[in-house]
Amino acid sequence: MTDQPGRPPEERLPAPRPSSAPVPGARFSAPPSTHRNDLTPERAAKIVRQSASARWVGFLAVTVVALFVIGYYFYELGVPGGLTKPRMQAAAEQQQVTDVERGYNIYQANCAQCHGVQGEGGKGPTLNRQDKLFAHLNPDYIRNMLQVGGRYACGTATSIMPVWSNTGNPPGPLNYKQINDLIAFLRSSKAETFTVRDASKFEPVIPTPGATAQTFTGWVDPNYQPAAGATPYPACWQAEFTSGSASTPAPSGAAPSGAPASGAPASQAPAGATVNETALNVAFGTGALTAPAGADFTLNFDNQDAGIPHNIVIKDASGATVFTGDLVTGPKQIAYSVKALAAGDYTFICAVHPNMTGTIKVGN
């Protein structure tokens, strides 16, 4: 627009376009080399075959990818009809098995010395009873017990149960993962079998070459149901053996503590023959007693285990309880008044530690 100086912009014409000769049509045509006329039938057939092969390759690739996606779907979510388990569920179950087997080693190393190898009790109370495992020994209760120590159960500051969690006060030796494994073992099902593994290498324990690996089962019976109207296990285990408590009665089948099954009062003054028994290191000292038949007798019991509760429960040949003595925490002595028993052989145990057993021969 510089070729129209001096004219207003609105009056200026568009810039002139230089004239040129018409563009030849050959400029837009393919070069002669592209104009091939050598497409023979053989070459055409080859092109068709190559095209078909390419389609097959594409079809197979799509098929492989589709099969992979379908297979991975069923691998993750499981085959319908319960033929296989979802991957995450199978992994969780395997991890649960691993936790239980690790927890077993932790229990044997730290807990069995007081609660027994099979949870039957010892210096500490029994753990493998179904009425306790049903609701009382739930994961939260166990975790709190390990965090706080034995005082959590009954408020006893002198409890011999120490703090096990490393977040407790004072800190214990077990971290959160070890505590979770221990809880997994204590709550494991009685219907499942687990493998005993070496604590260091976690390899199956085989006692002798060629033998099968050692195994163990859990404690919780999945089919257990408390009897209709049964009282829940008390928060403090010692309350189970407290005489005269409406909320925490004496063990099933037993008479009130310190009284014979007939209901005679336990406060009656000792009379008749005297029988002596002791308890030390969670075991009865004598273990074999004799008593007169048909006559009341006094059973002097000396609990020499400091800080550990014991008592004497007498059972007849059928297993029925005929006498339950008051629970005493050592060191302490008590004189039980036992009503006359018929001649025969009897057994006695500690209600807290059923592994403590003995025999009483009544009469000649």
C-alpha positions in Angstrom: 0.0 0.0 0.0 3.0 2.2 -0.1 2.4 2.8 -3.9 -0.5 5.2 -3.1 1.1 7.9 -1.0 -1.0 10.9 0.1 -4.4 9.2 -0.1 -6.5 8.5 3.0 -6.4 4.8 4.1 -10.1 4.3 3.4 -9.5 5.3 -0.2 -6.5 3.2 -0.8 -6.9 0.1 -3.0 -5.5 -3.3 -2.2 -1.9 -3.9 -3.1 -1.6 -4.9 -6.7 -1.0 -8.6 -7.3 1.8 -9.3 -9.8 0.7 -11.0 -12.9 2.1 -14.4 -13.8 1.7 -17.1 -16.3 -0.8 -19.9 -15.7 0.6 -22.8 -13.6 1.1 -25.8 -15.7 -1.0 -28.9 -14.7 2.1 -31.1 -14.7 3.3 -29.3 -11.6 0.6 -31.1 -9.6 1.1 -34.5 -11.1 3.1 -37.3 -9.7 6.5 -37.8 -11.2 6.8 -40.4 -14.0 8.6 -42.8 -11.7 5.4 -43.3 -9.7 3.4 -44.3 -12.6 4.1 -48.0 -12.5 2.4 -50.4 -14.8 4.2 -53.6 -13.6 1.4 -54.9 -11.3 1.4 -58.5 -12.3 -1.0 -61.1 -11.0 1.7 -62.6 -8.9 2.5 -59.2 -7.3 -1.2 -58.6 -6.7 -1.5 -62.0 -5.0 1.5 -61.3 -2.9 0.0 -58.0 -1.7 -3.3 -59.7 -0.8 -1.4 -62.4 1.1 0.6 -59.8 3.0 -2.6 -57.9 3.9 -4.2 -61.1 5.1 -1.2 -62.0 7.2 -1.3 -58.5 8.7 -4.9 -58.9 9.6 -4.2 -62.3 11.3 -1.3 -60.8 13.3 -3.6 -58.0 14.4 -6.4 -60.5 15.3 -4.0 -62.7 17.3 -2.6 -59.7 19.1 -6.0 -58.5 20.1 -7.0 -62.1 21.2 -3.9 -62.4 23.4 -4.5 -59.1 25.0 -8.2 -59.9 25.6 -7.3 -63.3 27.1 -4.7 -61.7 29.3 -7.3 -59.1 30.6 -9.9 -61.9 31.2 -7.4 -64.1 33.0 -6.1 -61.3 35.1 -9.7 -60.3 36.0 -10.4 -63.8 37.3 -7.0 -63.9 39.0 -7.8 -60.8 40.9 -11.5 -61.5 41.7 -11.7 -65.3 41.6 -13.5 -67.6 39.3 -17.3 -67.5 39.8 -18.8 -70.3 41.8 -16.1 -70.3 44.4 -13.7 -72.3 42.2 -10.8 -70.0 43.2 -10.3 -67.3 45.8 -9.7 -63.6 44.9 -6.0 -62.8 45.0 -6.3 -60.3 47.8 -8.3 -62.7 49.9 -5.8 -65.6 49.4 -2.9 -63.2 50.3 -4.7 -62.1 53.4 -5.4 -65.6 54.5 -1.8 -66.6 53.9 -0.6 -63.6 55.9 -2.9 -64.5 58.7 -1.4 -68.0 58.8 2.1 -66.4 58.9 1.0 -64.1 61.8 -0.4 -67.1 63.8 2.8 -69.1 63.3 5.0 -66.2 64.4 2.7 -65.5 67.3 3.0 -69.1 68.4 6.8 -68.6 68.7 6.3 -65.4 70.6 3.9 -67.1 73.0 6.2 -70.0 73.7 9.2 -67.7 74.3 7.5 -65.2 76.6 4.1 -66.4 77.9 4.2 -70.2 78.2 6.3 -70.1 81.4 3.3 -68.5 83.3 0.2 -69.5 81.3 1.3 -73.0 80.2 2.4 -74.3 76.8 -1.2 -75.0 75.8 -2.7 -72.1 77.8 -3.6 -74.5 80.6 -2.4 -72.0 83.2 0.5 -72.0 85.7 1.6 -68.9 87.6 -0.9 -67.1 85.4 -4.5 -67.9 84.8 -5.8 -70.3 82.2 -6.1 -68.9 78.7 -7.5 -71.8 76.6 -11.0 -72.0 78.1 -13.7 -71.5 75.6 -15.9 -69.4 78.0 -13.0 -66.9 78.3 -12.1 -67.0 74.6 -15.7 -66.5 73.5 -15.8 -62.8 74.5 -13.6 -62.0 77.4 -10.2 -62.5 75.7 -11.0 -60.4 72.8 -8.3 -58.6 70.8 -8.9 -55.2 72.5 -8.7 -56.8 76.0 -5.5 -58.7 75.2 -3.9 -55.6 73.6 -4.7 -53.5 76.7 -3.3 -56.2 78.9 0.0 -56.2 77.0 0.1 -52.4 77.0 -0.6 -51.9 80.7 0.3 -55.2 82.4 -1.6 -57.4 84.8 -3.0 -54.5 86.8 -5.4 -53.9 83.9 -7.3 -57.1 84.7 -8.1 -56.6 88.4 -6.4 -53.3 89.4 -3.8 -55.1 91.4 -0.6 -53.0 91.3 1.5 -55.9 92.5 0.4 -58.2 89.7 3.2 -60.4 88.3 2.0 -59.9 84.8 4.5 -57.3 83.3 4.1 -54.7 80.6 4.9 -56.3 77.2 4.4 -53.5 74.7 7.3 -51.2 73.9 4.9 -48.3 74.1 4.0 -49.1 77.7 5.3 -47.6 80.9 7.9 -48.9 81.5 8.5 -50.1 77.9 8.2 -53.8 77.3 10.1 -56.0 74.8 7.4 -56.4 72.1 6.7 -54.0 69.2 3.3 -53.5 67.6 3.8 -56.2 64.9 4.9 -58.8 67.5 1.8 -57.9 69.6 -0.4 -58.3 66.6 1.1 -61.7 65.8 0.6 -62.8 69.5 -3.0 -61.7 69.4 -3.5 -63.6 66.1 -2.2 -66.8 67.8 -4.4 -66.4 70.9 -7.5 -65.9 68.7 -6.7 -68.6 66.1 -9.3 -71.2 65.3 -9.2 -74.7 66.8 -10.4 -76.0 63.4 -7.1 -75.0 61.7 -3.7 -76.6 61.8 -0.6 -74.6 61.6 3.1 -75.4 61.2 5.7 -75.0 64.0 8.5 -72.9 62.5 12.0 -72.1 63.6 12.0 -68.7 65.2 15.2 -67.5 63.4 14.9 -68.9 59.9 11.1 -69.4 60.0 11.5 -72.9 58.4 9.3 -75.8 59.5 10.6 -77.6 62.5 11.2 -81.3 61.6 12.2 -83.3 64.7 14.1 -86.1 62.9 15.2 -86.5 59.2 12.3 -87.9 57.2 9.7 -87.0 59.7 6.8 -84.6 59.1 6.9 -81.1 60.3 5.5 -80.3 63.8 2.1 -78.7 63.8 -0.3 -77.1 66.3 -3.9 -76.0 66.3 -5.5 -72.9 67.6 -7.5 -72.5 70.8 -10.8 -70.9 69.7 -13.6 -73.3 69.0 -15.7 -71.7 66.2 -18.7 -73.8 67.2 -18.7 -72.9 70.9 -21.8 -71.2 72.3 -22.3 -70.5 76.0 -25.2 -72.2 77.7 -28.5 -70.3 77.8 -28.5 -67.8 80.6 -24.8 -68.2 81.3 -23.1 -65.3 83.0 -20.4 -63.7 80.9 -16.9 -64.2 82.2 -16.1 -61.4 84.7 -13.7 -58.6 83.8 -11.4 -59.6 86.6 -10.6 -63.3 86.4 -10.2 -63.5 90.2 -13.9 -62.6 90.6 -14.8 -66.0 89.1 -13.7 -67.5 92.4 -15.2 -65.0 94.8 -17.7 -66.6 97.1 -21.2 -65.1 97.2 -21.0 -62.8 94.2 -24.2 -62.7 92.3 -22.6 -61.4 89.2 -19.6 -63.7 89.3 -20.7 -67.1 90.5 -18.4 -70.0 91.3 -17.3 -72.3 88.5 -20.0 -74.3 86.9 -20.8 -77.5 88.8 -19.1 -76.3 91.9 -20.6 -75.4 95.3 -19.9 -72.0 96.7 -16.3 -71.4 97.7 -15.4 -73.0 101.0 -18.5 -75.1 101.2 -19.4 -78.7 100.2 -21.8 -79.5 97.4 -24.5 -80.1 100.0 -24.6 -76.4 100.8 -23.2 -76.6 104.4 -21.7 -73.3 105.5 -18.0 -72.8 105.0 -17.7 -70.7 108.2 -18.2 -73.8 110.4 -15.3 -74.3 112.8 -12.8 -77.0 111.7 -13.5 -80.3 113.3 -12.3 -83.9 113.1 -9.2 -85.2 111.5 -6.6 -82.9 109.9 -5.2 -83.2 106.4 -2.4 -80.9 105.2 -1.5 -79.7 101.7 0.9 -77.0 100.3 1.3 -75.2 97.0 4.7 -74.1 95.8 6.0 -73.3 92.3 2.5 -73.8 90.9 2.3 -77.4 92.1 0.9 -79.2 95.1 3.5 -80.3 97.6 2.0 -83.6 98.7 -0.3 -84.5 95.9 -1.5 -87.7 97.6 -3.7 -87.3 100.7 -5.8 -89.6 102.9 -8.9 -88.7 104.9 -11.4 -90.5 107.0 -14.7 -91.7 105.5 -18.0 -90.6 106.8 -16.6 -87.9 109.1 -15.9 -84.2 108.7 -12.2 -83.2 108.5 -10.1 -80.1 108.3 -8.0 -79.5 105.2 -5.1 -77.1 106.1 -3.8 -75.4 102.9 -0.6 -73.5 102.8 -0.1 -71.4 99.7 3.6 -70.6 99.5 3.5 -69.0 96.0 3.9 -65.3 96.6 1.4 -63.2 94.6 -0.2 -66.3 93.0 -3.8 -67.4 93.9 -4.6 -71.0 94.6 -7.3 -73.1 96.1 -8.4 -76.7 96.4 -11.4 -78.2 94.5 -12.3 -81.8 95.3 -14.0 -84.0 92.7 -15.4 -87.5 93.0 -14.9 -90.4 90.6 -17.5 -89.1 88.2 -15.9 -85.7 88.0 -18.6 -83.9 90.0 -17.3 -81.2 92.4 -17.9 -82.1 96.1 -15.9 -79.3 97.6 -14.5 -75.9 96.5 -12.2 -74.0 98.8 -11.8 -70.2 99.0 -9.2 -68.7 96.7 -6.1 -67.5 98.6 -3.2 -65.5 97.3 0.1 -66.5 98.7 1.9 -66.5 101.0 -1.1 -67.4 103.1 -2.6 -70.3 105.0 -6.2 -71.3 105.3 -8.1 -74.1 107.1 -10.9 -75.6 105.0 -13.8 -77.4 106.7 -14.7 -80.4 104.5 -18.0 -82.2 105.2 -18.0 -86.0 105.4 -17.2 -87.8 102.2 -18.1 -91.4 101.3 -15.3 -93.9 101.1 -13.6 -93.9 97.7 -10.9 -92.2 95.6 -11.2 -88.5 94.9 -9.1 -86.0 92.9 -8.4 -82.4 93.7 -7.2 -79.5 91.6 -6.6 -75.8 91.8 -9.5 -73.9 90.1 -7.1 -71.3 88.7 -4.4 -73.7 87.6 -6.1 -77.0 86.5 -2.6 -78.4 85.8 -2.2 -78.6 89.6 -3.7 -82.0 90.5 -3.6 -84.5 93.4 -5.6 -87.4 94.8 -7.4 -88.1 98.1 -8.1 -91.6 99.3 -11.1 -91.5 101.7 -11.5 -94.5 104.0 -9.5 -97.7 104.2 
